[in-house]
Amino acid sequence: MTIQAATPYLVLGGQAEQAIEFYQAALRAKLEACIRFGDMDKSCPEALRNRIMHAVLRVGSAPIFLSDGSPEDAPPAAGGGVSIALDISEEAELRRVFDVLSAGGRVVAPVMDAPWGAWFAALNDKFEINWMLNCTKK
């Protein structure tokens, strides 16, 4: 099997910074990475520049990913801000998983060449489960 990990991904509608501080205190989590939209794209709109694009908290040995999401996104419904992020070792397998999971669901982001050196896609499956697929380029 080429799926290497399944990680919860919390999309927090602009509250990622507060959530990180809360989880660090509550869970003794360690912040391993924090990338803001402006770090990746200096030309991004001012309203997006300081929002957290991607953060990694380590809770014990397990990671939790967090993001503010986009200001245009509606605030998530209770529990609706969670995605399962799959780290997939091969592009062909990422595309296969994307095709199967997206059938009958809603594509959020088609498979794309992401600026962090990976193939990436996001979708909401027919059961309303959010998925983020990532394959680091070799």
N, C-alpha and C positions, 0 to 999 in steps of 0.2 A: 504494500500500500504506500502511496506517495504522500498522503497527508501526514505532516509531521507534528502538528499541534492544533488544538482548538482553544481559542482564547476569548474570554468575554471582552467586548468592546463597548464601553459606555459613552454614548453621545449625549452630552449634558446641556445643550441649549444655552451656552454661554456661562455655565457654572463650573467648568472643569477646574479652574484654579481653586475655588472654594472646596470642591470635592476632593482634590488632591490633598489639601491641608487637612481636611476632615479624616480621610482614610489614613494619612500618615500618622495622625494622633490615635485614631480608634484602632487601627490594625497594625500599627508599627511598621507600616509600609515604607519602602524606600523608593524615592523617585530616581529612576534610572535614565530617563530621557524625557525631554520636553521641547518640542519643535512648534514654533508659532507659524501661522500662515505667512507672515512677513519674512521669516527666516528662509522660506522656500521660494518666495516670489516677491522681490522688492517692489514690483509694480502692482501688487494687489491693492484693492481699495483700502482706504484708511480704516474703515469700520471693521475690516477683517484682519488687519496687520497684527494686532496683539492677541488675537484669539488663538487658543491652543489648537493646532491642527492634529497633533499626535503626542501623547505622553504615555510612558510606561511606568507603572508602579509594580514593585515586587512585593508580594505578600507571601512571606515564607519563601518557598521555592517557585511559587506560581506567579505569572504575570497577569496584570489587568491593564488593558489599554483604555485610554480616555481621550475624548476630543470635545471641544466646544461645539463643533458643527458650524454650519454657515449661519450668519444672521438672518438670511432669508428663510431658513428652515422653520417650520412651525415647532413650537415646543413639543417634545415627545409626550405621548400619553403615558400614563402610569405603566412602567415596565416596558414601554415601547422604545426606549432609548438604548436598548441592549442589542448588540449584534454578536454573532459568533464569527470570529476571525480565524480563517484556516490558512496555515502556512503550507503551501504545496510545493513540492520539489521540482516539478516539471511543468512547463508551459502547456503541453498537450493535455495533461491531466487537469490543470486549472480550467482549460476551455471545456473539457468534458463535464466536469463538475458544474461549471457555470450553465452549460446547456441543459443539463438535467434539472438542477435546482430552479432555474428561471422558467421552465415550462409551466404555464398556468399561473405564474407569479408576476412580479413587476420588476423590471430592470431599473436599478437606481443609477448605476454607472456600468456601461458595457466594458468588456475587456479592453484595457488601454495600457499604453506604455507610460508608466508612472514616473514622475521626476525623481523618485528615490531609488531608481535602478531596479524596478520590478515590473512584472505584469500584474495588473490589479483590476478587480471588478467588484461590484456590490449589487445586491438584489434582495428582494423581499419574496420569499417563496409562497406557494399556494396555501400554506398554513399560517401565513403572516409572520414567519420567522425571518429576521434580518441576517444576512450573511455578507461577509467581506472576504474576498479571496486574494491572496498575495503569493506571487512566485518570484523570488529574487533571481535576477538574471545571473547567469554563470559567466 
